[in-house]
């Protein structure tokens, strides 16, 4: 690009324009002054936080579902026995009341 500008403006003009740019800007870009910058720590920190949040939500959801399944376990077995015809409706309702009374 400088050669294209150089042919249009002349070599002397390009050299004069390049002479006004500070050496740090010409070598590293205008946002980097060559010193230590802690910004590179933000990217790994961001991903660590994202992975930690996903892990936290997944474990909390699993625990909640596990507790719910444990509470519903007795009622589920009772429903299955009633559906198979092993117990009649009156026995089903009596046992269901007993299970629900024990939860409270």
C-alpha positions as CSV (number, residue, x, y, z in Angstrom):
1,X,0.0,0.0,0.0
2,X,2.9,2.3,0.7
3,X,4.3,1.7,-2.7
4,X,1.0,2.6,-4.3
5,X,0.8,5.8,-2.2
6,X,4.5,6.5,-3.0
7,X,3.9,6.4,-6.7
8,X,1.0,8.8,-6.4
9,X,2.4,11.2,-3.9
10,X,6.1,10.8,-4.5
11,X,8.6,9.0,-2.4
12,X,9.7,12.0,-0.5
13,X,6.1,12.8,0.7
14,X,5.7,9.2,2.0
15,X,8.9,9.3,3.8
16,X,8.0,12.6,5.4
17,X,4.6,11.2,6.5
18,X,6.2,8.1,7.9
19,X,8.7,10.2,9.8
20,X,5.9,11.8,11.9
21,X,4.5,8.4,13.2
22,X,6.0,7.5,16.6
23,X,8.2,4.4,16.5
24,X,6.0,2.5,19.0
25,X,2.9,3.1,16.9
26,X,4.7,2.1,13.7
27,X,6.1,-1.1,15.3
28,X,3.3,-2.4,17.5
29,X,0.1,-0.5,16.6
30,X,-1.5,2.4,18.4
31,X,-3.0,0.5,21.3
32,X,0.1,-1.3,22.5
33,X,3.0,0.6,24.1
34,X,5.2,-2.4,24.7
35,X,4.6,-2.7,28.4
36,X,2.9,-5.5,30.4
37,X,-0.8,-5.6,29.9
38,X,-3.0,-7.8,32.1
39,X,-5.8,-7.9,29.5
40,X,-4.7,-11.3,28.3
41,X,-5.9,-12.7,31.6
42,X,-9.6,-11.8,30.9
43,X,-10.1,-14.4,28.2
44,X,-9.1,-17.4,30.2
45,X,-11.0,-16.0,33.2
46,X,-14.1,-15.5,31.1
47,X,-14.0,-19.2,29.9
48,X,-13.3,-20.5,33.4
49,X,-16.4,-18.6,34.7
50,X,-18.5,-19.8,31.8
51,X,-17.5,-23.5,32.4
52,X,-18.0,-23.1,36.1
53,X,-21.4,-21.6,35.7
54,X,-22.5,-24.4,33.4
55,X,-21.1,-27.0,35.9
56,X,-23.0,-25.3,38.7
57,X,-26.3,-25.2,36.9
58,X,-26.0,-28.8,35.7
59,X,-25.2,-30.1,39.2
60,X,-27.9,-28.1,40.8
61,X,-30.4,-29.3,38.2
62,X,-29.3,-32.9,38.7
63,X,-29.7,-32.7,42.5
64,X,-33.1,-31.1,42.2
65,X,-34.3,-33.8,39.8
66,X,-32.7,-36.5,42.0
67,X,-34.6,-35.2,45.1
68,X,-37.8,-35.0,43.2
69,X,-37.4,-38.6,41.8
70,X,-36.7,-39.8,45.4
71,X,-39.9,-38.2,46.7
72,X,-42.0,-39.5,43.8
73,X,-40.5,-43.0,44.1
74,X,-43.1,-44.5,46.4
75,X,-46.0,-43.0,44.5
76,X,-44.5,-44.2,41.3
77,X,-44.2,-47.7,42.5
78,X,-47.8,-47.5,43.8
79,X,-49.0,-46.2,40.5
80,X,-47.3,-49.0,38.6
81,X,-48.8,-51.7,41.0
82,X,-52.3,-50.2,40.4
83,X,-51.7,-50.1,36.7
84,X,-50.7,-53.8,36.6
85,X,-53.8,-54.7,38.6
86,X,-51.9,-55.9,41.7
87,X,-54.0,-53.6,43.9
88,X,-57.5,-52.2,43.6
89,X,-58.5,-48.6,43.7
90,X,-59.4,-48.5,47.4
91,X,-56.1,-50.0,48.4
92,X,-54.3,-47.6,46.0
93,X,-56.0,-44.5,47.6
94,X,-55.3,-45.7,51.2
95,X,-51.7,-46.3,50.5
96,X,-51.4,-43.0,48.6
97,X,-52.8,-41.2,51.6
98,X,-50.3,-42.9,53.9
99,X,-47.4,-42.0,51.6
100,X,-48.5,-38.3,51.4
101,X,-49.0,-38.1,55.2
102,X,-45.5,-39.4,55.8
103,X,-44.0,-36.6,53.6
104,X,-45.4,-33.8,55.7
